[in-house]
Amino acid sequence: MKTRMNIRMSGLGGQGVVTSAHIMAMAASKENKFAISNPFFGAEKRMAPAESYVRIGPERIYDRGELVYPHIVMIFHPQVITMGKSYTMPFFSGIKQNGIVIINDDIDLLSDTEKEELEKLNVLVYYVPATKMAHDIAGTELSTNMAMIGSVAGLTQVVGMEALDLALQDRFGKKYVASGGTATLDEAIKKKFAKKEMLLQKNLDTIKVAYDQAIDFAKTRHFVSENM
């Protein structure tokens, strides 16, 4: 990794947006990179707008707070785009030249105007059916965020699979203290699976499938992240 990568995640309450940023930051630390993650949301309830930010780089990071100029924007739910359920409008506001937008869906959600603006910035738009993938592989939509994590890692190589595996073990395999809605969500996920081992494996499988698909996509597009 040559330079810092800033990732803004936008979704709805209950989708694990905050958890995703935590896992990405934890995975980065496993590779001796520096990382900071922080959430931004109002009411902690399902279907309310939620954002989270993660900054990853080769040098120590001091700035926190809202991520205004991301290299990557991740959209966890179509309603962020179609219904404006976002704290940042338009959803790609501030994205850097040659950036990436990752959208959880399998249909085109962008207007002609949005496409034109993103094309001017040479932004890559990548659609991944993360919720469907989560259902097919893990048997629950609660693993949607795992597919999103796999997608961004596969496209950018900002963190590798081994580091993500270790981060998952730290998050779900050991005693992890979270707060508020995040703790409630973690417990809901754990109850969904009979054993922690199954939770870890299903989440890892979901990440791996999304990761591999993103790599294949990048190869067909001859795409290489400037931060790799």
N, C-alpha and C positions, 0 to 999 in steps of 0.2 A: 504494500500500500504506500503510494507516494505522497498523497495529500489527504487532508481530512474529508470525510464524507458526512453530509448532513441529511438526515432522513426524517421527513414529516409523515406521520401516520394519522389518517382521518377515518373515523368510523362511528359506530353507535355504541351506546352503553351495553355491556354484556358480550361484546365481540372479542375481548382480550387485547384491545389496542395497547393498553398500558403494559400488560404482561409481555407483549411482543417486543416493546422497546427495552424492557428489563432483560429479556433473554438475549437480544442482540448485543446489548452492552456487556452482559456477562460472558457471552461467547467471545467478544473482542478481547476481553481481559485474559481469556484462556490462551490467546495467541500473542500475549504481551503487547497488545495495543492499548491505547487510552480511549476511554469511552465515558460518556455521561448521558443518562436518560432522564427525562422528566415528563410528567403528564400535564394536560391542560383540559379541564372540563368543569362543567357547572354541577347540576344535580346528578348524584350518583344513582342513576336509574336506567333500566333497559330502554333502548331506542332513543335516548337523549344523545346529542352530539358529544363526541369524545375525541380528543387529539392527544398524541404523544410524540415526543421528539427523542431522537438518539443521534448523538454526535460521536463519530469514531475516527481516530487518526493516529499517526505515528508519534505524535508529541502530546504532552500534557494539555488538557483542555480546561479552560477556566470559565468560559461563558456558559450561562444557563438561560432558562426562560424560553419564551416563544421563539420558534425557529422561522424566521422571516424569509430567508433565502435558501431553500433546500436544494440539494442536488437530486433528491428523489422524493416523490410524493406517492404515498400508498393509500389507496381508497378501499377500505374494508367492506363498505356497503354501497350499493348503487344509489341509495337515497341521498348520499352525500352530494352526488352530482344531479340527480333528477329532481330532488326536492330541496336542495340547498341546505341540507342538514350538516352544516359545517361552520366552524368559527372563522374560517378563512375563505373568502369569496373573491374571485372565483376559486375553485378548489385547488388550482395550480398556481395561485398567486405567488409571485416571487421566485418561481423555479428558475434555476440557472440554465444558461445556454448548454446544450448537449445533455440535458438532464433526462430523467426517466420517470414516467408515470405508470404505476402498477394498479390495475383495476380488477376487483373481484367481480367478474361476470364473464359470460361467454357471448355477449352481444355488444354491438357498438352503441355506446351511450352518449357519445359526444356530438355536439351540434357542429355545423359547418364552420361557424365562427370560432369555436373552441379548437377545432382541428387546424384551422388556418393559423391561429395564434401559436399553437404548439409547434407547428411546422416551421414557423419563422425562427423559433428558438432551437430547431433541430432536436426536439424532445422525442425520445422513443416512448411509444405507448404500448404497454404489454397487458393483454387481458389474460387472466387466469381464473377458471371456475373454482375458486378456492372453497366455497361452501359445498359444492357438489363433490369435490375431491375429498373434503373432510368426511362427508357422509359415506362415500364409497370405501374409503380406506380405514377411517377410525370409527365409523358408525355413529358419529355425532357431529352436529354443526359447531360444537364447542372447539373443535380442532381447526376451524377456519383460519384462525390466526397462525397456525402452524404452516399451512399451505402458503400463506402470505410471507412468512419468514423464509421459507424455502425458496420462494420465487426471487426475493430481493437478494438473497445470498447467492443463488445460482447465476443471476444476471450480472452481479457486480464482483463476486468473489471477495466481498468485504470481510466475510468470515467463512470458514470452512465447515464441513459436516462434522468433523471430529470435535471441534470447538462447540458447535451447537449441541452435540450429544452430551458433552460435559456440562453445558449450561442447563440443559433440561434436567439432568440428574441433580444438579444443585437446586433447581427451582422446585421440582416435584418429588425428587427421591429422598430429600433430606428435610429437616425441619426448617421451614422458611416462614418468616414473620412478615406478613403484609398488613395493610390497613384498609378499613372501609370496604367499599364494594369489591376491591381487588381480592381481599381475603375471602369474601363470600363467594366470588367466582371460582377461586381456586378450590374451595371445598365442594362446590357443585361439580366441578370437573372430576375431582377425586372420587366422588360418590358415583359418578357415571360409570366408572370402571371398577371391577371387583378388586383388583390389586394394583398397587403402585407400579409394579413391573409391567402390567398390561398398559397402563397409562403412558409410561415412558416409551414403550415400544410402538404403540399406535401413533403417538405424537411424532416420534422419530421417523416412522414409516411415511407419514404424511409430509413431513418436511422433505424427506429424501425424494419422493416422487415429484414434488413441486420443484425441488432443486435441480433434478435431472432434466425435467422438461424445460426449465428456464435456460439451462446450459445449451440444450439442443437448439432452442430458439435463437440464442445469441450466436451460435455457430452458423445457422442458416442465414442470419442477417449480417454476418461478419462484424458483429458488434463487440467492441472491447471497451470496458469502462476506463475513463481517463484516470481513475484512481487505482486501477489494478497494478 
